[in-house]
Amino acid sequence: MGWRLFGGLSAILAGIAARKLMVKSWRVTTGANPPANPAAPGTQWREAVPYALASGAAMGLARMLATRKAAGYYRKSTGHLPPGMEEVT
């Protein structure tokens, strides 16, 4: 139960940080605000597709990095990896 809470919280915080970084990066790169909802019919394809791809990759990477870091901390604290995180050999 502890790992689920710790791992979930780390993923949520990583997602929030990734979103903020993604919005800031989008503004710097394009000079405009990112689409509020890329799936909305009023959002143009040329804006929706790149934003969806970039934000999906950023969120996935942030979540993976946070989960790996949390699992490493868990391993140091308990001496073993959390359930479901066993290394495949």
Order of alpha helices (4+ residues) and beta strands (2+ residues): alpha-alpha
